[in-house]
Amino acid sequence: MIASVNGTVAAIAPDAAVIEVGGVGVLTHCTPGTLATLRVGEQARLATSLVVREESLTLYGFATDDERAVFELLQTASGVGPKLALSMLAVHTPNALRVAVASADLKALTKVPGIGQKGAQRIVLELKDRLGTPEEAVTAALHGEQRAALWREQVHSGLVGLGYSGRDADEAVAAVEPQADADLAAGRQPQIAALLKAALRALSVR
């Protein structure tokens, strides 16, 4: 099994990236959140899961080991293959999926293309005790919310300290939110310096 790839990002497509490892370009299918963390020409490490079929070998890549673990667990449910499991992680973070399954939130699960009411019920029934307890999931989600609030406050304060109005700071924070959300989804703490630079760029091109 290929547990991870570590190399230079050679190319990025809408649903996959090519990571060059030892002179070999490895095609790795990823969620949009994972792809958003990659930059062509930069080094990257992805946790991976190899799906073997008679006619193909397909590698799926994830920003964190937790995403890979949830991806593999999702496929143990009836009717959930790798493509659907990847779609679930494209719509929901691992912790959001834990909360949805543990609380039988069918509405959240049916937001994933390809999952209907019956499919959602089956996933809840088969995975309820396997993805983690509600308490663990909610605690992790709360920690994520606290980290999100922290970066917003720091970037906003930094902009105001540089002389921008509160309204300008609000607009700039909103502009860099996708970048910060991608970091949080990948299990990383958003880098305030990088976000502040991006916010300043957003203000300069208004």
C-alpha positions, 0 to 999 in steps of 0.5 A: 500500500502507498501510505503517502507521497512526498514531492514536488507538485508538478500539475493541478487539475480540477479533481487531481494533482500530479506529485513528482516523486523520484522523477515519476509523476504520481496522479493523485485524486483529491478533494477541492479543499486539499487541492487548494493547499497545493501550489505548482512547483512547491513541495507537498506531502499527501496521505494516500489511499490506493484503491485496487480494481481489476482494470485500474489502480487509483491513488487518492490523496489527503491533506491529513491522515484523519481525512484518509482514515475517514475516506477508508471507513466511509467505503465500508458502508454499503453502496459507498465507493471511493468516488462517493467517499471523496465527494463526501469529504469534498462537502464535509470535513471529517469532523462534520461527517462524524457529527452528521452520522452520530446525530443522524443528520440526514439533511447534512448527508443528502447535501452530498451529490449521489446520496439520497434519503435511503442512502443517508439512512444506511450510512448512519446505520452502518457507520454510527459507531465507527466514525467516532463519538458525538462528544469527540466530534463536537469537541473537535469542531468547537476547537476548529471554530475557536481557531477560525475566530482567532485568525479573524480577530488577529488579521482584523486587528492587524489591518486596523493597526495599519490604519485601515477602517473597520469596514475595510478590515471586514472586507479584507477578512472576508476576501481571505476567508477561503484561504484560511478555511482551506488551512483549517479543513486540512487541519492546519493553523492559518498563518496570520502573516500570510493571511495579512499579506493576502488581505493587504493585496485584496485591499490594494486591488479594490 
